[in-house]
Amino acid sequence: MILHKDGVFVMKEQISKAIENINVVSFTPLISPREMKELYPLTDSLSEHVAHSREVIQNILNGKDLRFLIIVGPCSIHSEEVALEYAQRLRELQEQVNDVLFMIMRTYFEKPRTTLGWKGLIYDPDLDNTHNIAKGLRLARKILINIAEIGLPTGTELLDPIVPQYISNLVSWASIGARTTESQTHREMASGFSMPIGFKNSTDGNLQIAIDAMVSAQGSHHFLGIDDDGHTCIIETAGNSMSHIILRGGRGRPNYDPVSIVESIERMQKAGLPPRIVVDCSHANCGKRYTLQVHVLRDVIQQRIEGNPFLLGAMLESSLKPGNQPFPPPGEVPEYGVSITDPCLGWEETEAIILESARRLRTQTK
């Protein structure tokens, strides 16, 4: 026992409780990544599909494959049914444009938040603030397997440093978002990823942060993480050379115009990086007017046709139906096919602009 200054005797255990985990409500055990992978395993054919997709993306980044990357899909996945219907439609569209476009489906399960809000399917799969993360991880992995079985590569933003151990062997391309590109933790994570990785410029439009992130991710790092059995360990990485910048605009202004593109190329070259650019047609590049994503993509395709070999791809936020809807209050069912985060292009507009882009790119190869 220890005597406090007010003369009251207390147990050491009580003192420990008073200074540790004061604001933690609970600890809930979670199955290990290995156990999750055993529940939702990769077949040999799915492993080959992921490996082949990563190789294609790497070849596009290296200039060996001259197709244009299109990373397209919902701002965030909130419905398994909607995700799989979208994937089926996208797969059928891919077959029509495969000669000039290589499409990756956006499967974003984590949403960074400036303050508060729905953080994504992994964190609240039932859309009711119950935060059943164990269910969310299982559902995310199941969706990725089903989309791979349809025959599409998937891409996602990796936000939490533990989540990749549960799903990354199903992901063909990943991104680090505008809010986390400057984070040392995320740069270290990226250095160990097995897939190509894109870094977004920061929300204020700062390019140097993304360029510094690419340089950092190329290097070897040592940091704390978990292994497949969920054990805390020291992770050593070899570095990831398959990175690129994602231009998403900033300060309410776009940065996909030719002057901004040339500036990005020059600054990457100055940093000793191969110039690799993907343009995010959403966010500040479209002034947060989702229908203008079509015009941004047209402009980017035109720059590519005019001979810029470093413009390698574009991102589109797209769902089955256009626009968005408020995050549904508990007990309410969201409208089918409509985003509950950022507004998206509808399927008809998406299909039309992708087919148009393919037709225009074919003129470049004739």
C-alpha positions as CSV (number, residue, x, y, z in Angstrom):
1,M,0.0,0.0,0.0
2,I,1.1,3.6,-0.6
3,L,0.1,6.6,1.5
4,H,-1.3,9.5,-0.6
5,K,-0.7,13.1,0.5
6,D,-4.2,13.3,1.8
7,G,-3.5,10.5,4.2
8,V,-5.5,7.8,2.3
9,F,-3.9,4.4,1.7
10,V,-4.5,2.8,-1.7
11,M,-3.4,-0.3,-3.4
12,K,-0.6,-0.2,-6.1
13,E,-3.1,-1.7,-8.6
14,Q,-5.4,1.2,-8.1
15,I,-2.7,3.6,-8.9
16,S,-1.8,1.7,-12.1
17,K,-5.4,1.9,-13.2
18,A,-5.5,5.6,-12.6
19,I,-2.7,6.3,-15.1
20,E,-3.1,3.7,-17.8
21,N,-5.9,3.2,-20.4
22,I,-7.9,6.0,-18.8
23,N,-9.9,6.7,-22.0
24,V,-10.0,3.1,-23.3
25,V,-13.4,1.5,-22.9
26,S,-12.5,-2.0,-23.9
27,F,-10.1,-4.4,-25.6
28,T,-11.8,-6.9,-28.0
29,P,-9.7,-9.9,-29.2
30,L,-9.5,-10.4,-32.9
31,I,-8.6,-13.5,-34.9
32,S,-5.1,-13.5,-36.4
33,P,-4.5,-12.7,-40.1
34,R,-3.5,-16.3,-40.6
35,E,-6.9,-17.5,-39.3
36,M,-8.7,-15.0,-41.5
37,K,-6.8,-16.3,-44.5
38,E,-7.7,-19.9,-43.6
39,L,-11.4,-18.9,-43.4
40,Y,-11.3,-17.1,-46.8
41,P,-8.3,-18.7,-48.6
42,L,-6.8,-17.9,-52.0
43,T,-6.9,-20.7,-54.6
44,D,-4.0,-21.2,-56.9
45,S,-5.9,-19.6,-59.7
46,L,-6.8,-16.5,-57.6
47,S,-3.1,-16.2,-56.6
48,E,-2.1,-16.3,-60.2
49,H,-4.7,-13.7,-61.0
50,V,-3.4,-11.2,-58.4
51,A,0.2,-11.9,-59.4
52,H,-0.6,-11.3,-63.1
53,S,-2.5,-8.1,-62.4
54,R,0.4,-6.7,-60.3
55,E,2.8,-7.6,-63.1
56,V,0.7,-5.8,-65.7
57,I,0.4,-2.7,-63.6
58,Q,4.2,-2.8,-63.0
59,N,4.8,-3.1,-66.7
60,I,2.5,-0.1,-67.4
61,L,4.5,1.9,-64.8
62,N,7.7,0.9,-66.4
63,G,6.6,1.7,-69.9
64,K,6.7,-2.0,-71.1
65,D,2.9,-2.1,-71.5
66,L,1.5,0.9,-73.3
67,R,-2.1,0.6,-72.1
68,F,-3.6,3.4,-70.0
69,L,-4.6,2.6,-66.4
70,I,-8.2,3.3,-65.2
71,I,-8.8,2.9,-61.5
72,V,-12.6,3.1,-61.3
73,G,-15.3,2.3,-58.8
74,P,-17.2,3.5,-55.8
75,C,-15.8,6.2,-53.5
76,S,-16.3,3.6,-50.8
77,I,-17.8,0.1,-50.7
78,H,-20.7,-0.2,-48.3
79,S,-22.8,-3.0,-49.9
80,E,-21.5,-6.4,-51.0
81,E,-24.4,-6.8,-53.5
82,V,-23.7,-3.4,-55.1
83,A,-19.9,-4.1,-55.2
84,L,-20.4,-7.4,-57.0
85,E,-22.9,-6.0,-59.5
86,Y,-20.6,-3.2,-60.3
87,A,-17.7,-5.6,-60.7
88,Q,-19.6,-7.8,-63.1
89,R,-20.5,-4.8,-65.3
90,L,-16.9,-3.5,-65.2
91,R,-15.6,-6.9,-66.2
92,E,-17.8,-6.9,-69.2
93,L,-16.7,-3.4,-70.1
94,Q,-13.0,-4.4,-69.7
95,E,-13.4,-7.0,-72.4
96,Q,-14.3,-4.2,-74.9
97,V,-11.4,-2.0,-74.1
98,N,-8.6,-4.4,-73.1
99,D,-6.4,-3.4,-76.1
100,V,-5.8,0.1,-74.8
101,L,-7.1,0.3,-71.2
102,F,-6.3,-1.8,-68.1
103,M,-9.0,-1.3,-65.5
104,I,-8.7,-1.8,-61.7
105,M,-11.8,-1.7,-59.6
106,R,-11.7,0.7,-56.6
107,T,-12.5,-1.3,-53.5
108,Y,-12.1,1.3,-50.8
109,F,-13.0,-0.2,-47.3
110,E,-11.3,2.5,-45.2
111,K,-12.2,6.2,-45.3
112,P,-10.0,8.8,-43.6
113,R,-11.9,11.5,-41.8
114,T,-10.8,15.1,-41.1
115,T,-13.1,15.1,-38.0
116,L,-15.8,12.4,-37.6
117,G,-17.9,10.3,-39.9
118,W,-18.4,6.8,-41.3
119,K,-14.9,5.3,-41.5
120,G,-15.7,2.6,-44.0
121,L,-17.0,-1.0,-44.3
122,I,-14.2,-2.5,-42.3
123,Y,-15.0,-0.3,-39.3
124,D,-18.8,-0.3,-39.4
125,P,-20.1,-2.9,-41.9
126,D,-23.7,-2.7,-40.6
127,L,-23.9,1.1,-41.1
128,D,-25.4,1.4,-37.6
129,N,-22.4,2.6,-35.4
130,T,-22.0,-0.8,-33.9
131,H,-18.4,-0.9,-35.2
132,N,-18.2,-4.7,-35.8
133,I,-14.6,-4.6,-37.1
134,A,-14.3,-8.4,-37.0
135,K,-17.2,-8.7,-39.4
136,G,-15.9,-5.8,-41.5
137,L,-12.6,-7.5,-42.1
138,R,-14.3,-10.8,-43.0
139,L,-16.7,-9.0,-45.4
140,A,-13.9,-7.0,-47.0
141,R,-11.8,-10.2,-47.7
142,K,-14.9,-12.0,-49.0
143,I,-15.7,-9.2,-51.4
144,L,-12.1,-9.1,-52.7
145,I,-12.2,-12.8,-53.3
146,N,-15.5,-12.6,-55.2
147,I,-14.3,-9.7,-57.4
148,A,-11.1,-11.7,-58.1
149,E,-13.2,-14.6,-59.1
150,I,-15.1,-12.4,-61.5
151,G,-11.7,-11.6,-63.1
152,L,-11.0,-8.1,-62.1
153,P,-7.9,-6.6,-60.3
154,T,-8.7,-4.5,-57.2
155,G,-7.2,-1.4,-55.7
156,T,-7.7,0.2,-52.3
157,E,-6.4,2.9,-50.0
158,L,-4.6,1.3,-47.1
159,L,-5.1,3.4,-44.0
160,D,-4.7,1.4,-40.8
161,P,-1.2,-0.3,-40.4
162,I,-2.8,-3.6,-39.3
163,V,-5.4,-4.1,-41.9
164,P,-3.0,-5.0,-44.8
165,Q,-2.1,-8.2,-43.0
166,Y,-5.7,-9.3,-43.5
167,I,-6.4,-8.3,-47.1
168,S,-3.3,-7.2,-49.0
169,N,-2.6,-10.6,-50.7
170,L,-5.9,-9.9,-52.7
171,V,-5.0,-6.3,-53.7
172,S,-3.3,-5.6,-57.0
173,W,-2.7,-1.9,-56.5
174,A,-2.8,0.4,-53.4
175,S,-2.8,4.0,-52.6
176,I,-1.7,6.2,-49.7
177,G,-4.2,9.1,-49.3
178,A,-3.7,12.8,-49.2
179,R,-4.0,12.9,-45.4
180,T,-1.5,10.2,-44.8
181,T,1.2,10.6,-47.5
182,E,3.3,12.7,-45.0
183,S,3.0,10.0,-42.3
184,Q,6.2,8.1,-41.5
185,T,4.1,5.1,-40.6
186,H,2.5,4.9,-44.0
187,R,5.7,5.5,-45.9
188,E,7.2,2.6,-43.9
189,M,4.2,0.4,-44.7
190,A,4.4,1.2,-48.4
191,S,8.1,0.2,-48.4
192,G,7.0,-3.4,-47.6
193,F,3.9,-3.7,-49.8
194,S,4.0,-6.4,-52.5
195,M,1.9,-4.4,-55.0
196,P,2.5,-1.1,-56.8
197,I,1.6,2.0,-54.7
198,G,0.4,5.5,-55.5
199,F,0.9,8.5,-53.3
200,K,-1.5,11.4,-53.5
201,N,-0.3,15.0,-53.2
202,S,-1.6,16.6,-50.0
203,T,-4.9,18.3,-49.6
204,D,-3.3,21.7,-49.9
205,G,-1.8,20.7,-53.3
206,N,1.8,20.1,-52.0
207,L,3.6,17.9,-54.5
208,Q,6.9,17.6,-52.5
209,I,5.2,15.6,-49.8
210,A,4.2,12.9,-52.2
211,I,7.6,13.0,-53.9
212,D,9.3,12.6,-50.5
213,A,7.0,9.7,-49.8
214,M,8.0,7.9,-53.0
215,V,11.7,8.4,-52.1
216,S,11.1,7.1,-48.6
217,A,9.1,4.1,-49.7
218,Q,12.0,3.0,-52.0
219,G,14.3,2.6,-49.0
220,S,14.6,-0.2,-46.4
221,H,12.8,0.4,-43.1
222,H,12.5,-1.2,-39.7
223,F,9.3,-0.6,-37.7
224,L,6.8,-2.3,-35.4
225,G,3.9,-4.3,-36.8
226,I,2.2,-7.7,-36.6
227,D,2.9,-11.0,-38.4
228,D,0.4,-13.5,-39.7
229,D,-0.1,-14.9,-36.3
230,G,-0.9,-11.5,-34.8
231,H,2.3,-11.3,-32.9
232,T,3.9,-7.9,-32.4
233,C,7.3,-7.9,-34.2
234,I,10.0,-5.8,-35.8
235,I,9.4,-5.6,-39.5
236,E,12.3,-5.1,-41.9
237,T,11.5,-4.1,-45.5
238,A,13.4,-4.1,-48.7
239,G,11.8,-1.0,-50.2
240,N,9.1,-0.7,-52.9
241,S,10.3,0.8,-56.2
242,M,6.9,0.5,-57.9
243,S,5.4,3.8,-56.8
244,H,3.9,6.7,-58.6
245,I,2.3,10.1,-57.8
246,I,-1.5,10.7,-57.8
247,L,-2.4,14.3,-58.7
248,R,-5.8,15.1,-57.0
249,G,-5.6,18.9,-56.9
250,G,-5.5,21.1,-53.8
251,R,-6.5,24.4,-52.3
252,G,-9.7,24.1,-54.4
253,R,-7.6,24.2,-57.6
254,P,-6.9,21.4,-60.1
255,N,-3.4,20.2,-61.0
256,Y,-3.9,18.1,-64.1
257,D,-3.3,20.9,-66.6
258,P,-0.2,20.6,-68.9
259,V,1.8,23.1,-66.8
260,S,1.1,21.2,-63.6
261,I,1.9,17.9,-65.2
262,V,5.3,19.1,-66.5
263,E,6.1,20.6,-63.1
264,S,5.4,17.2,-61.5
265,I,7.6,15.4,-64.1
266,E,10.5,17.8,-63.5
267,R,10.3,17.6,-59.7
268,M,10.2,13.8,-59.8
269,Q,13.2,13.7,-62.1
270,K,15.1,16.1,-59.9
271,A,14.4,13.8,-56.9
272,G,15.9,10.9,-59.0
273,L,12.5,9.3,-59.5
274,P,11.0,7.9,-62.7
275,P,8.2,10.2,-63.7
276,R,4.9,8.2,-63.2
277,I,1.7,10.1,-63.0
278,V,-1.9,9.1,-62.4
279,V,-4.6,11.8,-62.3
280,D,-7.4,11.6,-59.8
281,C,-10.4,13.0,-61.7
282,S,-12.3,13.7,-58.5
283,H,-11.7,15.9,-55.5
284,A,-10.1,19.3,-56.2
285,N,-9.4,18.4,-59.8
286,C,-13.2,18.5,-60.6
287,G,-13.9,21.2,-58.0
288,K,-15.9,18.6,-56.1
289,R,-18.4,18.6,-58.9
290,Y,-18.6,14.9,-59.6
291,T,-20.0,15.2,-63.2
292,L,-16.9,17.2,-64.2
293,Q,-14.8,14.0,-63.8
294,V,-15.7,13.3,-67.4
295,H,-14.1,16.5,-68.6
296,V,-11.0,15.9,-66.5
297,L,-10.5,12.5,-68.0
298,R,-11.0,13.9,-71.5
299,D,-8.3,16.4,-70.9
300,V,-5.9,13.8,-69.5
301,I,-6.5,11.5,-72.4
302,Q,-5.8,14.3,-74.8
303,Q,-2.5,15.0,-73.2
304,R,-1.6,11.4,-73.5
305,I,-2.6,11.3,-77.2
306,E,-0.4,14.4,-77.7
307,G,2.6,12.4,-76.6
308,N,3.1,12.7,-72.9
309,P,4.4,9.2,-72.0
310,F,4.5,9.9,-68.2
311,L,0.7,10.2,-67.9
312,L,0.0,6.6,-67.1
313,G,-3.5,6.5,-65.7
314,A,-6.6,8.1,-64.2
315,M,-9.0,7.5,-61.3
316,L,-12.8,7.9,-61.4
317,E,-15.3,7.7,-58.6
318,S,-18.2,5.8,-60.0
319,S,-21.1,3.8,-58.8
320,L,-24.3,2.2,-60.2
321,K,-26.3,5.4,-59.7
322,P,-25.1,9.0,-59.8
323,G,-24.6,11.3,-56.9
324,N,-24.6,10.4,-53.2
325,Q,-26.9,10.2,-50.2
326,P,-26.4,11.0,-46.5
327,F,-24.9,8.4,-44.3
328,P,-28.0,6.4,-43.3
329,P,-29.2,6.7,-39.7
330,P,-29.4,3.3,-37.8
331,G,-32.3,1.2,-39.0
332,E,-32.6,2.9,-42.4
333,V,-31.7,1.1,-45.6
334,P,-29.6,3.2,-48.1
335,E,-30.8,3.6,-51.6
336,Y,-29.4,0.8,-53.7
337,G,-26.3,1.7,-55.8
338,V,-25.9,5.2,-54.5
339,S,-22.7,6.3,-52.7
340,I,-22.9,7.1,-49.0
341,T,-19.6,9.1,-49.1
342,D,-18.5,11.3,-52.0
343,P,-20.8,11.7,-55.0
344,C,-20.0,9.4,-57.9
345,L,-20.6,9.2,-61.6
346,G,-23.5,6.8,-62.5
347,W,-22.8,3.6,-64.5
348,E,-24.1,5.0,-67.8
349,E,-21.8,8.0,-67.7
350,T,-18.9,5.8,-66.6
351,E,-19.4,3.3,-69.4
352,A,-19.7,6.1,-72.0
353,I,-16.5,8.0,-71.0
354,I,-14.5,4.8,-70.8
355,L,-15.6,3.6,-74.3
356,E,-14.9,7.1,-75.6
357,S,-11.4,7.1,-74.1
358,A,-10.7,3.8,-75.6
359,R,-11.8,5.0,-79.1
360,R,-9.6,8.1,-78.8
361,L,-6.5,6.1,-77.5
362,R,-6.8,3.7,-80.5
363,T,-6.2,6.6,-82.8
364,Q,-2.8,7.1,-81.1
365,T,-1.8,3.5,-82.0
366,K,-2.7,3.7,-85.7
